[in-house]
Amino acid sequence: MLNVIQHDSKYYDYTNSTGSDIASGQLVHIGNGKIGVAINAIPKGSKGALQIADIVVEFPKAAGNELTAGSSAAIGSDGNTVTAVSSSVTTITNDFVWETAASAATVVKFALG
């Protein structure tokens, strides 16, 4: 049987249907708790690449809660920040907190993988 590799699994082809432009480096919720980071800007309605694995990236963090290294986190209510896990937000399933971020911190480092 022929072994055919179609994609490098750390990248995901994404069509921007958000209604807004996506900036390079922005957190993007793919669905079902999976996130990626935009490699380049993705104009609304256009196709672009997200990196979904093998990267440590810094994302905006919602204020008011500490995120500890190694823990899970969630997608913030605005859709492009990270916050503590609770029943009112979607838990991120393909990463973990890389470095502890204090409750007053505005950014958090995440390992996608």
N, C-alpha and C positions, 0 to 999 in steps of 0.2 A: 504494500500500500504506500502511496506517495505521501510524504509528510510535508504539508504546506503551512507556512507561518503567514498569517494575514496581517497581524499587528504586533507591535511591541506592547505588552500588557500594561505598561506603566502610563500609556497615553490613551485618551478617549476622545473620539471624534464627537463634537457637540455642536448642535444647531441651536443658536441663541433665539429662543422663543419667549424671552422674558419681557419684551416690549421696551427694553432699555439697552444701551451699549454696555458691554462688560469690559472693564479695564484689565490690562495685563497685571497679573498677580492677584486678581480678585478671587475670593472664595465663590464657588459655584455649586449649588445643590443639584446633583444629577437626579436624585430621587431615592426613596427608600433609605434615607440616611447616608447615602454615599455622596462624597464631595470630591471636588477637584480644584485645581488652581489654574486659571487661564494663563497659557504660555505667552500669548500675545493678546492685544485688544480684539474683542469679537463684537463687531457692530450688530445691532438688532437685525434678526432675520438671516444673519450670515453663519457660516460654518467655521469652527475653529478647533484648536486642540486644547484639552485639559490634561494636566499631569495628575494622575490619581494614585501614584505609588512611587517609592524610592526617592522621597524628597522631604526635607525639613523646611517648613515655610512659616512665615510670621503673618498671622491674621489679626484683624481688629478684634478686640475682646469687649464684651459688655461689662460695664463697671458693676461693682457690688458683690462679687464673689471671687474667692480664690480658686484657682485651678492648679492642682498638684501634679507634678511630674508622674507620668505613667497612668494617669486617670483618663477616663472617657470624658467627653464633653458633648455639647449639643449645638445645633444651629440656632443663632439668636433670632428673636422675633422679627427682625428686619431682613433676615435671609442672607446677610453677608457678614455677620459677626459670629463669634463663638461665645458660648455661655455655659453655665453649669447645667448638668442633667436634671431635668424635672419632668413631671407628667404633662406640662403645657408646651414643651418644645420637642423637636425631633432629635434623638440621639444620633451622633455621627458614628458610623459603623466601620469605617475603613481608616481610622487613625487613632492616635493617642497624644496626650499633652507631653511635649518633649522636655520643657522646662517649667518649673512652677512659676505661676504668674499671680502676684498679690491681688487682693480685691480691688485696689485702686489702679492697677495696671490697665493700659489701654490697648495692649497687644499681647499675644500669646504665641509661643512657638509650638508647632505641631509637626509630628512625623506622619506622613501619609504612607500607607503601605499595606 
